[in-house]
């Protein structure tokens, strides 16, 4: 199921909203970097880092204020398509549903097509990847406590629903957590971006 821009009201926009779901160390950021090529200068998406927002709560009053600093609703031209890429820690269906509803309320002139990429629960592999990224200096803050203790609910298509007719959830794309190989660890150490995750996708 997908929207067709021809069916949009004249004063609406279509937003493709891409969200990752899984524990730290799953490979979410690496996946997004490869899929959307964050290094390209003429990128055609807006990137929102929810972890950055959570670590700067004193700067932003709420989630909407963080999005506001990136993209005001009235900056969106009518009748256009946009790509919003969201990187953050989502581990329960309610977190996804609440987040999407808040963004849909803030961007009232948009229709949302939501694609969620969900990783399986493999805490051992995530702990291994987190240890590796600390060891090679790609991350300075350990996530072991979150990986061990966070509530994680496997996500199914039945969990994603909305009474808001401006929100459409696409079928979930499931991913598998993988341990970083020796080559992948070496490759990641050569990157100029220090926030790459250590898992491979």
N, C-alpha and C positions, 0 to 999 in steps of 0.2 A: 504494500500500500504506500502510495506516495502522492504528494500534492502536485497539481499542475498549476503553474502560474496563471494560466488563463482563467482559472476559477477564483482567483483572488479578487477581493473587493478592490476598487480603484485606489483606495487609500491604505492598502495593506502591503506588507512585504513578506517574503518567505525566508525563514531562517532555518538552515540546516544546523542542528545542534548536536555536536559530537561529544560524548561523555565516556570516560573510562571508569571501570568498577573493579575494585580488587584491593588486596592488602599491599602495604609498602613492599617494594622489592619484587613485585610481580612482573614488572617490565612495562608498566603503563606509559611512562614518559618516553622511554626508548621507542616504543611502538608509535606514539604520536609524532616524535621527531622524524622517524623514517617515513611515516605515511604522509605527513604534511610538509616535510622538508623545511624545518624552521629557519634554515640558514639562507633561503632564497630571499632576495631583496624585494621582489615584487609579489610577495605572498598574497593570496586572495582569501585570507581568513583573519578573524580576530581571535587572539589567544587569551584565555583567562586562567590564571593560576590560583586555584582556591587555597592551596597551601600557603602561598604568599599572603593572601587575604587573612587567613587564620593567624598568621604570625605577625600581623600588623593591625590588630583589632583596635589599638588606640588611635590609629590613623583613619580608620573607616568605621562609621557608626553602624553600618549594616552591610549586608551583601550587595544590596542595590547601589549603595554609595561606591562600592568598589567597581562595579560595572559602569557606573556613571563616569568615573574618571577615565575609563577606556573608551566608552562609546555612548554618547547621549542619544536617546531615542529619536530626537528630531534631526539627528544627522543622517538618518536612514532615508534614502530617497524612496518615494512610493513606487510600488510595482517592481521592485528589484529583489534579487536573491542574495543572501548573505550566508557565510559559514562562520559559526561560533565553535571554537574548539576549547573544551574545558578539561583541565588536568587537576585532579584533586583526589582526596580520600573519600570514597563512597563505598560503604560495606553493607548497607541494608537497603531494601527497596524504598522504605519511607524517606531515606535521605535523598534518593534520586527524585522521587515524586515531589517532595517539598521544594527541592532546588528548582526543578523545572517550572513548578507553579509560580514561584517567586519571580523568576526571570520573565515568564509569560505575562505576569501582572505588570512588571516594570516596563516591558516593551509591548504596550497595549496595541500598537499598530502593526503587530507581526503575527504571522501564522508559523507554528513551529513543527518541524519534522525532526524527531529525536532518534538518534542512533546511539546505542549503548554498546561498548565493547567490554565484555565481562570476563575476568580471569577466574580460574578455579581456586579453591582454597588449598594451597600447598605451603603450609607454614614453614616446613623444613627448608624447602627450596628458597623461599623468601628470606629466611634467616641467613642462609648461605650467601645469597646475593647481597644482602645488606652488609654482611661482614666483609665481603670482597670490596664493596664500594667504599667502606671506611678504611680498609687496608691500603687501597691505592689512592686515597685522597680525593675521590670524586664526590664524596659527601662527608661533611664534617659533623653531622648530627646523627647519632644512631637511632634506628627505628625498631629495635628489637622488642622493646616493651609493648609497642603498638601491635607488632606482628604477633606476639605471643598472646596478648590479652584482648585485642579488639573483637567485638562481636561481628561475626561474618555470616551473612545469610545468602546462600546460593540464589542467584537471580534467574527467574524464568519469565517468559513472555507474559504469562498470566499476572505477574506482579506489576506490570507496567500498564496502567490505564488512566484515563482522565475524563472527567465530566466536562472539561473545557473543550469546546469544539475547535479551538484554535491550536490544540496540541495533538499530534499524531505520533505514536510510538511505532517505530519499525521493529522487525524481529531482531532479537539480541544476536550479536556476533560473539560467539564464545571463543576464548583464548586459553592457552595452556601455559602455566608458569614453567619456565625452564631454567636450569642452573647455568650460569655462565661457564663457557668453555675456556680453556687456556688461551686460545686465540682471541676470543671475544674480550677477555680481560686485557690482553695486550693491546688490542685494537682500541678499546675504550680509553686506555691510558694515553693514547696519542691524540685524542680529540681536544679541541680548544675549549669546548663547553665542559665545565666541571660538574655539571649536574646530571650527566648521563647516568641511567641506571645500569646495573651490571648484568641484567638478564638478557636473553636473546629472544626475539620474537620474529 
